[in-house]
Amino acid sequence: MSSVIVHKNDLDSAIKKFKNVCSKSGVLSELKKRAHYEKPSVKRKNKSNAARKKMKKNKRHYNDD
């Protein structure tokens, strides 16, 4: 569980830190994934598409040199 210590009632910075901690730990993305049931076949398809997209991005990044 993500937690942030609030100093001197500074809620604005504490909220920013909490959002940053949550995004780094992947809480929000996990919540979005689990919002609806995903069939195993759709899960495999999405995983394959994500890998393809990542490979394409890496290829483009290394070819720019």
C-alpha positions in Angstrom: 0.0 0.0 0.0 1.3 3.4 -0.9 1.6 6.0 1.9 2.9 9.6 2.2 3.7 11.5 5.4 2.1 14.9 5.7 4.3 17.6 7.2 2.8 20.9 8.6 -0.6 20.3 7.1 0.8 20.7 3.6 -1.9 18.7 1.8 -1.2 20.0 -1.7 2.3 18.7 -1.9 1.3 15.5 0.0 -1.4 14.8 -2.7 1.2 15.4 -5.5 3.7 13.0 -3.8 0.9 10.4 -3.3 -0.1 10.6 -7.0 3.6 10.2 -8.0 4.1 7.2 -5.7 0.9 5.6 -7.0 1.9 6.1 -10.6 5.4 4.7 -10.0 4.0 1.6 -8.2 1.5 0.9 -11.0 -1.6 1.1 -8.8 -3.7 3.1 -11.2 -2.8 1.0 -14.3 -3.6 -2.2 -12.3 -6.9 -0.7 -11.3 -7.8 0.1 -14.9 -6.8 -3.4 -16.0 -9.0 -5.0 -13.4 -12.0 -2.7 -13.9 -13.6 -5.3 -16.3 -13.1 -9.0 -16.9 -10.9 -9.7 -19.8 -11.1 -13.1 -21.5 -7.8 -15.0 -21.7 -7.8 -14.8 -25.5 -8.2 -11.0 -25.4 -5.5 -10.8 -22.7 -3.0 -12.7 -24.9 -3.9 -10.5 -27.9 -3.4 -7.3 -25.8 -0.1 -8.6 -24.5 1.1 -9.5 -28.0 0.1 -6.0 -29.3 1.9 -4.3 -26.4 5.1 -6.3 -27.1 4.9 -5.5 -30.8 4.4 -1.8 -30.0 7.3 -1.9 -27.6 9.6 -3.5 -30.1 8.6 -1.0 -32.8 9.3 1.9 -30.3 12.7 0.4 -29.4 13.6 -0.2 -33.1 12.7 3.4 -33.9 14.8 4.7 -30.9 17.9 2.8 -31.9 17.7 3.6 -35.6 17.7 7.3 -34.9 21.4 7.2 -33.8 
